Amino acid sequence: MWAIRICTVVWLCSTFVLAQEDTWDKVRYDSGMLQTSVDSKDWGNHLEITSERITFRLKDGQGVVIPASDVTSLTYGQEADRRIGKLGVLVAPVGVVRLVHKSRDHFIGLEFTSRGEHGSLLLQGDKDNYKAILRALTKSTGEPVAVSQEDRKFIPKEAKIVVVRDDEPKTAKR
C-alpha cells in the first residue's frame, strides 16, 4: 500500500517538473527586431521557453512570442554575432568593446519566420544560464546550434550542433 502511494507521489512530482517552463530573468538583448531604449548591458529582461513557444520580454514591456516551429536557425558565440549582424543590424560599436575586455560573451542568436515575416534576436545569456537556455531552445525547436570551431567547447554536449568553418559562408546549415 505504501509503495503505491510513494509511486503515485513520485509520478505526480515528475509530471509537474516536466510540465514546467524554462524561464530566465538574467538575459541581455543585444540586437534584433525590437526597437528599444533598454540598454544592451541590462540583464533585467525575461525569456521563457516552452515546447510550443519562445517568449522574450524586454524590461520596457516590449516583447515577442515566437512559435517554436517557426525558428529557422539557432547560433552561438561569434557565429550568432556574425549572423544577426549580417541581417542588417548594426553591432559594430559593441564589437569594438568585445575586443577590449577579457570576459566571454555568451551570445545566442535566433532567426525565425512567422506569418511570412523574418525576424531575429541576438540575446546574451549569463555564464550561469546560457547552457540551460541553449538546451531549452534546441529541445523546443529541434534546430541544431550553428557554432564556430573555436566556440564549440562552450555548447552543452547533448545539444545538436553544426560547426561552421571560417571559409564557409556564414549561414546556418539544415
C-alpha positions in Angstrom: 0.0 0.0 0.0 2.8 2.4 0.9 4.7 1.5 -2.2 1.7 2.5 -4.4 1.4 5.9 -2.5 5.1 6.6 -2.9 5.0 5.7 -6.6 2.0 8.0 -7.1 3.7 10.9 -5.3 6.9 10.4 -7.4 4.8 10.2 -10.6 2.9 13.4 -9.8 6.0 15.3 -8.9 7.8 14.2 -12.0 4.8 15.2 -14.2 4.8 18.6 -12.5 8.5 19.1 -13.1 8.3 18.1 -16.7 5.4 20.4 -17.4 7.2 23.4 -16.0 8.5 26.1 -18.4 12.1 27.2 -18.6 12.4 30.9 -17.6 15.2 33.3 -17.1 15.3 36.9 -15.9 19.0 37.4 -16.4 19.2 37.8 -20.2 20.5 40.7 -22.3 19.0 41.9 -25.5 21.9 42.9 -27.8 20.1 43.5 -31.1 17.4 42.3 -33.5 13.9 43.2 -34.5 12.9 45.1 -31.4 13.5 48.8 -31.2 14.1 49.8 -27.6 15.8 52.2 -25.3 16.7 49.4 -22.9 20.4 49.3 -22.5 22.2 46.3 -24.1 24.1 45.9 -20.8 20.8 45.4 -18.8 20.3 41.9 -17.6 16.7 42.5 -16.5 14.8 41.0 -19.5 12.7 37.9 -19.4 13.0 34.8 -21.5 10.5 31.9 -21.4 10.9 28.7 -23.4 8.2 26.0 -23.7 7.8 23.1 -26.1 5.4 25.3 -28.1 6.8 28.9 -27.9 9.6 31.2 -27.1 8.6 34.4 -25.3 11.1 37.3 -24.9 10.1 40.4 -23.0 12.2 43.5 -22.5 12.3 45.5 -19.3 10.3 48.3 -21.0 7.4 45.9 -21.7 8.1 45.2 -25.4 8.3 41.6 -26.4 7.9 38.9 -29.0 6.3 35.5 -28.9 7.7 33.1 -31.4 6.1 29.7 -32.1 8.9 27.1 -31.6 8.1 25.6 -35.0 8.8 29.0 -36.7 12.5 29.1 -35.6 14.7 28.6 -38.7 18.1 28.7 -37.0 20.0 28.9 -33.7 23.5 30.2 -33.4 26.0 30.7 -30.6 29.0 32.9 -29.9 30.9 34.5 -32.7 28.6 32.9 -35.2 25.5 34.4 -33.6 27.1 37.8 -33.6 28.0 37.4 -37.3 24.6 36.0 -38.4 22.4 38.6 -36.7 24.8 41.3 -37.8 24.5 40.1 -41.4 20.8 40.6 -41.2 21.3 44.4 -41.2 21.5 45.1 -37.5 24.3 47.4 -36.5 26.5 45.7 -34.0 29.9 47.2 -34.8 30.2 49.5 -31.8 29.5 46.7 -29.4 32.1 44.5 -31.3 34.8 47.0 -30.6 34.1 46.8 -26.9 34.2 43.0 -27.1 37.8 43.1 -28.3 38.9 45.1 -25.3 37.5 43.1 -22.4 38.5 39.6 -21.4 35.2 38.1 -20.2 33.3 35.8 -22.5 30.0 37.0 -24.0 27.6 34.1 -24.5 25.6 35.3 -27.5 22.6 33.3 -28.6 21.1 34.1 -32.0 17.5 33.1 -33.0 16.2 33.5 -36.6 12.6 32.8 -37.4 9.9 33.3 -40.0 6.5 33.9 -38.6 3.4 34.7 -40.7 5.7 35.3 -43.7 7.9 37.8 -41.9 11.5 37.2 -41.0 12.9 38.2 -37.5 15.9 37.8 -35.4 17.1 38.2 -31.8 20.6 38.4 -30.5 20.5 37.6 -26.8 23.2 37.2 -24.3 23.0 34.6 -21.6 24.8 34.8 -18.3 27.7 32.4 -17.6 25.4 30.6 -15.2 22.4 30.2 -17.6 23.4 30.2 -21.2 23.9 26.4 -21.4 20.4 25.9 -20.0 19.0 28.4 -22.5 20.7 26.6 -25.4 19.4 23.2 -24.1 15.8 24.5 -23.9 16.0 26.1 -27.3 17.3 23.0 -29.1 14.8 20.8 -27.3 11.9 23.2 -28.1 12.7 23.9 -31.7 14.6 20.8 -32.8 17.1 23.0 -34.5 20.9 22.5 -34.2 23.1 25.3 -33.0 25.5 26.7 -35.6 28.8 27.4 -34.0 32.4 28.2 -34.9 35.0 25.5 -34.2 36.5 27.9 -31.6 33.2 28.2 -29.7 32.2 24.5 -29.9 33.6 23.8 -26.4 31.0 26.1 -24.9 28.0 24.3 -26.2 26.3 21.7 -24.0 27.3 18.2 -25.0 23.8 16.9 -25.6 22.9 19.8 -28.0 22.9 19.1 -31.7 25.4 21.4 -33.4 26.6 22.3 -36.8 30.2 23.6 -36.9 30.7 26.4 -39.3 34.2 26.7 -40.8 35.7 30.1 -41.3 36.0 29.6 -45.1 32.3 28.7 -45.4 29.5 31.3 -46.0 28.1 32.4 -42.6 24.7 30.7 -42.8 23.2 28.0 -40.7 23.0 24.6 -42.3 19.9 22.4 -42.0 
